[in-house]
Amino acid sequence: MREDDVRWAVASARDLTLVHDLVVAREGIPRLDEIRARAAGHESAASAYIGMTQSFVRTLVACAPFIRSVWIAGSLASGGFRDTDDVDLNLVVDDGHRHLAYVAVNTLGMLHALQHRSKPVDDLTRRPIAPRLMTANLILERRQTRPLDRVDAGMAFELMVSEPVYGLDVYREIVEANPALLEHFPQLSRRPAPFLIEPAPRARLPRWLFPAWADGAARALGGAAWRYMQWTRRHRPEALARVAFVRETMRPYTLFDTAGD
């Protein structure tokens, strides 16, 4: 996007402003120094984590063949990553496998984190035994993407800043099936994928090991683990507030909210 286009877009948005070389929400102006520091340190902090994430995704999709697409999300994708952050992942999975995917990410994520116990932590990444490192941010079933329930600017932005690592064809299918997203970010139609894993990993386990009926058991297990993690944060209000904020931005796709999640 050209600089003139950015300036025009900011001028037309009541909640955004341009401060020197940064576009920020007006409510974020008091945190401008922190935002600038994150942006300045992103490249050096993120470099080691990109390769680590690609390696993790290779193992994840090889062990969980029902996962069809994985994208880097959060600060590692948006440009404000620091060493104390975790790596957020967005996933697209076969129908009836959302909770199985959640359990797979967290099980492999815990094993992976044990190898990185020296990782710097903060209130969001601190957890018992090992730091929080690989995290499932958004998990969508294929049927939920055709069409998406949300095609607002927030969802379009989520896709825009995400970095596909595996399943670029599925990512593109979502954009094609939801043309309203392009009204917010036309560049989604020509999204590059510099971190794409090639060749694609081959499955180590057969698909039949993960029937859709097992998703109910995975939901119970994953829900119990999620509630335990919230319990460990009970004395850290900032961490609880951050989790609540992220979950609110992901609705109606958050897990463990309703009987139909």
N, C-alpha and C positions, 0 to 999 in steps of 0.2 A: 504494500500500500504506500502511495506517495505521501510525502510530508504534508502537502496541501490538503490531501484527503483526510488525514488524521486531524489536522487543525480544524477543518470544517466539521468533522464528526464531533469533536470535543466541544466546539462552540454551540452545536445544536443540542447537546445533552446537558440538562440542568444539573445532574449529579456529578459531572466530571469537570476537571480543570487541567490545564497544562502548566506545570511548574518547571521552568527551565527545560530539561530534556525528558521529563517524565509526565505521563498521563496518569492522574490519580483521582480517586473518588474524593469529593470535597470533605467527607467525613474522615478521610485518611490523612489529611494535611498535617495534623499534629504528629503523625508517625512518619513524616517524610524522610527524616534522617535514617530511620530503621529500614524503610523501603529502599532507599538509595543504597544503603550498605548491603542489603541482600542482593540487589541487582548487580552491584559491583563485584561481589564475591562469588557469584553463581558459577562462573566458568571453572574456576579453580576447585571449588567444592564438588561440583557435579561430575567432573571428568571421570573419577574413579567409580562413581556409582552407575554410570551408563552401562559399562561393560559388566558390572556385577548384576545389574538388572537383566540384561540380555541373557546371561548365564542362568539366572533363576527362572526366567520365562521358558528357556529351553527345557529345563527339567520339569517345570510345571505342566506344560502342554504335552510332553512325552508321557507323563504319569497320569494325566487327566485328559483323555482324548475327546471328552465332551466340551472342552473349551475351544471355541472357534476363533476368537480374536482377543488380543491383549494390547492395551495401550498404556504408556506411561502418562500419568496425570499429576495433578498437584504441583508443588513447587519445582520438582525436577523437570517438569515439562514447561512450566510457565516462565521460568527464568529467575526465581528467587530462592534457589536451593542453598541450604547450609548444612554442615556436617551433622548437626543435631536433628535434622529432619528425617522422617521416614520416606519410603518410596511408595507413592500411591499408584495403584493399578486399576484400570477399568477393564472389565471383561464382558464378552458376549459368549453365551453358552447355549447348548442345546436346550430345547424346551423341557421343563421339569427338572432342571439340574442346577438351579441357583444356589441352593444351600449346600449341595455337594461341592460346588466350586468354592464357596466360602470356606468350607472345612479343608479343602485341598490347599488353598492359598495359605491358610493359617497354620496348618500342620507342617507343610514344607517351609513356610516362613519361620516357624519356631526353630526347626532344625537348621535352617540357614543362619538365623540370628545367633545360634550357639557358637558359630564359627567367628562371630564378630562382636564378642562381648565387650571388647574395648572401645566400641563405637561411642562417641560423645552422645549424651542424652539430655533431654529437657523434660518438662512435665508431660509432654505429649508422647514422647518415645520411651520414657522410663516405664518398665514393667518387670514383674518378678522373673528371675532366672536369666533372661536375656533381653536386650533392648528390642523395641519395636522397630522393624526394618522394612519388611515388605508387607503392604497393607492393601486389602481389597477396598477400593473406594466406591465403585459402582459396578453392579453385576446385572446384566440384562439378558433375558432369554431371547432367542431369535424372534419368537412371536411378538414380543414387546416392542420390537423395532420396526414392525411392518403393520401400521405406522407407529411412531412414537406417540405416547400420550402427551408429551411436551415437545413443542417445536418453538419455544420462546427463545429470547436472546440468551438466557442463562444456559439452556441446553446447547444451543448453537455454539456458544463460547466454550463450553466443556469439550465439545468435539474439536473446535478450532485449535485449542491449546494442547490437546492430547497428542501424544507421539505414538503412532502405531509401531509395535514391535513384532507382532505376529498377526496374521489374518487381515492383511490390507484389503483383500477383496471384500470381506465382510464389512469393514469400515466404509468402503465406497458404496456398497449396497445400501447401507443405512442412509447415507447422504442422498442417494438416488431415490430411495423410497420416501423421503421426507423433504421435498423440494422447498418447503417453507423455511427450512434452515438456511437456505441460500439467500433469503431476503435479509438476513442479519449478517451473514458472512459469505459473500459470493465466492471467496477464495477457497472454500471447502471443496469445491468441484475440482480443484487442481492441487490438492493437499500433497506435499512431498512426504516421504517417509525415510529420513536419513538413518534411523536406528533399526530398520527392519532386519529381522534375522533371516539370513539366506545361507544355505538352503533351509527350508522349513524343517523343524525337528520331526523325526519319525516317532510314532507312538510306541511306547515300551509295553503298554498294557492294552488288552483288548477292550473294545467299547462295551461288550456285554457284561463286564464286571461292574458296570455302573448303571443299573436299571433305574428308571425314573421313580419307581416306588421307594427306592432307598433315600429319596430326597426328604421324606418325612423324618426319618431317623437322623439325617444330617441336620435338619432344621432344629430338632430337639437338642442335639449335641452343640451345634453352633450357637443357638440361643443361650444355652447354659454358659458357654465360654464367654459370650459377649456380656452377659449380666455380671459374670465374675470380674471381667475387666473393668466394668463401670464401678463395681464395688471397691476395687483396688484404688480407684481415683476419687473415692468419696471425700477425702480431705484436700483435694486439689480442685477448687472451684473453676479455675481458669481452664484446666484440662476438660472438665465436664462441659463447660460452656462452649469450648471449641468443638467437641464431639456433637453437641446439640445443634450448633450452627451448620456443620457439614451435613448432618442428617437432614436438616430442614431444606438445604439447597438441593438435595438429591430426591426429595419426594416427587412423585409417588413410588419411587424405585427403591426406597430403603428397606432393608431386611429387619425382621423382628419387631414390626410395628403393629400389624393387624393379623387376623386369622388368615387373610388371603395373601400375605407377603410372599 
